[in-house]
């Protein structure tokens, strides 16, 4: 899916990008926008699932979607580039978030969804992640990964959990959930450090 398009998929939909360096959803160029609503189904890519550069934008709403293979879940590059992804209802997302060269990247996961990957930004860019469980009957909303130069990390509810897999740096942390400072599968004496500014 590429440049100035809108797509709505359902449980039978499969977005699959094959080949070395292939991206599932790509936006490139000033004022270019891609809007995706995916209700069920799967997305996979050999490189990036959501990739944008040169001032382009991607907005994606995922509901019960499985990202089965990717290098980067989100790769936002260059000034005025924005990627916003919201995942709900047991979505499973795999891949890193990278925001560089003045870009903005935002991931929101809710209601039993799981994100496995690291969130990384350079000094000129913003990367934010929000975890929530707006429906108290849903399972734990889980992030497994680390943060490097991440701007905002928000755990909005008691059902939000971050398992920190490496030392992490966050400018602004809001925690109404729980943070585990090491992977449960690692030795018991493993422990990671979280550095915050606010």
C-alpha positions in Angstrom: 0.0 0.0 0.0 1.7 3.2 -1.1 1.2 7.0 -1.2 -2.1 8.9 -0.9 -4.3 5.9 -0.4 -6.9 4.6 2.0 -7.5 0.9 2.7 -10.0 -0.9 4.9 -9.4 -4.6 5.5 -11.2 -7.4 7.4 -10.4 -10.7 9.1 -9.8 -12.3 5.7 -7.3 -9.6 4.6 -3.7 -10.4 4.4 -1.2 -7.6 3.6 2.1 -9.3 2.7 5.2 -7.6 1.3 7.7 -10.1 0.0 11.3 -9.6 -1.2 14.3 -8.1 0.3 13.7 -4.5 1.6 10.0 -4.6 1.0 7.6 -2.5 3.1 3.9 -3.3 3.7 2.7 0.3 4.0 4.9 3.1 2.5 4.4 6.9 2.3 7.0 9.1 0.7 6.9 12.8 -0.2 5.5 16.0 1.2 1.8 16.0 2.0 1.6 12.3 1.1 -0.8 10.4 3.4 -1.8 6.7 3.8 -4.8 5.8 6.0 -5.3 2.2 7.0 -8.1 0.5 9.0 -7.5 -3.2 9.5 -10.1 -5.3 11.3 -8.5 -8.7 11.9 -6.2 -10.4 9.4 -2.5 -10.3 9.2 0.3 -8.0 8.0 3.9 -9.0 7.2 6.9 -7.4 5.6 10.5 -8.3 5.0 11.6 -4.8 6.0 9.2 -2.2 7.6 5.5 -2.6 8.2 4.9 1.1 8.3 7.5 3.3 6.6 7.4 7.0 5.9 9.9 9.7 4.9 10.2 13.2 3.5 7.3 14.8 5.3 4.8 12.0 4.6 2.3 10.6 7.0 0.7 7.2 7.9 -2.3 6.7 10.2 -3.3 3.1 11.0 -6.0 1.6 13.2 -5.6 -2.1 13.9 -8.2 -4.2 15.6 -7.3 -7.9 16.4 -4.5 -7.8 13.8 -1.4 -10.0 13.8 1.9 -8.6 12.6 3.6 -11.9 11.8 7.0 -10.8 10.5 8.9 -7.5 10.3 12.2 -5.8 10.9 10.7 -2.5 12.0 7.1 -2.1 12.9 7.4 1.6 12.4 10.2 3.5 10.6 9.7 7.2 10.4 12.5 9.3 8.8 13.0 13.1 8.2 11.4 16.3 9.4 7.6 16.6 9.4 7.1 12.8 8.9 4.5 11.3 11.2 3.4 7.7 11.7 0.5 7.0 14.2 -0.5 3.4 14.9 -3.3 2.4 17.3 -3.8 -1.3 18.0 -6.7 -2.8 19.9 -8.3 -6.1 21.0 -5.5 -8.6 21.3 -3.5 -7.4 18.4 0.0 -8.8 18.3 2.8 -6.5 16.9 6.4 -7.6 16.4 9.2 -5.2 15.3 11.0 -2.1 16.4 9.9 1.5 16.3 12.5 3.9 14.9 12.1 7.7 14.6 15.0 9.6 13.1 16.0 12.9 11.3 13.2 15.0 12.9 10.3 12.5 12.5 7.5 11.6 14.9 6.3 8.1 15.7 3.4 7.1 18.0 2.2 3.7 19.0 -0.9 3.1 21.2 -1.9 -0.4 22.2 -5.0 -1.3 24.1 -7.1 -4.2 25.5 -4.9 -7.2 25.6 -2.7 -6.2 22.7 1.0 -7.1 22.8 4.0 -5.2 21.3 7.4 -6.9 21.2 10.2 -4.6 20.1 12.4 -1.7 21.0 11.5 2.0 20.7 14.4 4.1 19.5 14.6 7.8 18.6 17.6 10.1 17.7 18.1 13.4 19.4 16.1 15.3 16.8 13.0 13.1 16.7 10.1 11.9 18.9 9.0 8.4 19.7 6.0 7.8 22.0 4.2 4.7 23.2 1.0 4.4 25.2 -0.3 1.2 26.8 -3.9 1.0 28.1 -6.6 -1.4 29.1 -9.8 0.6 28.6 -11.9 -2.5 29.0 -11.3 -4.1 32.4 -12.5 -7.5 31.1 -9.7 -7.7 28.5 -6.3 -9.3 29.2 -3.1 -7.5 30.0 -1.8 -5.0 27.5 1.9 -5.8 27.2 5.1 -4.3 25.8 8.2 -6.4 25.8 11.2 -4.3 24.8 13.5 -1.4 25.6 13.4 2.4 25.1 16.3 4.6 23.8 15.8 8.4 23.8 12.0 7.8 23.9 10.0 10.9 24.6 6.8 9.7 26.3 6.1 6.3 27.8 2.6 6.1 29.2 1.0 3.2 31.1 -2.5 4.5 31.5 -4.1 1.7 33.6 -3.5 -1.1 36.0 -3.8 -3.6 33.1 -0.8 -2.1 31.3 2.6 -3.8 31.7 6.1 -3.1 30.3 8.7 -5.9 30.5 12.0 -4.0 30.1 14.5 -6.1 28.2 17.5 -3.7 28.4 18.5 -0.5 30.0 16.2 2.3 28.9 16.0 6.1 28.7 12.7 8.0 28.7 12.1 11.7 28.9 8.6 11.5 30.4 7.2 8.5 32.2 3.6 8.2 33.3 3.0 4.9 35.1 -0.4 3.7 36.3 0.5 0.1 35.4 3.5 -2.0 36.1 7.1 -2.1 34.9 9.2 -5.3 35.2 12.9 -4.5 35.1 14.1 -7.7 33.4 12.9 -10.5 31.3 11.4 -13.4 33.2 13.2 -15.9 31.0 16.6 -14.5 31.9 18.6 -15.3 35.1 17.1 -14.2 38.3 19.9 -11.7 39.0 19.3 -9.8 35.7 18.2 -6.3 36.2 17.8 -3.3 33.9 18.1 0.4 34.7 15.4 2.9 33.7 16.5 6.6 33.4 13.8 9.3 33.2 13.9 13.1 33.1 10.3 13.6 34.5 
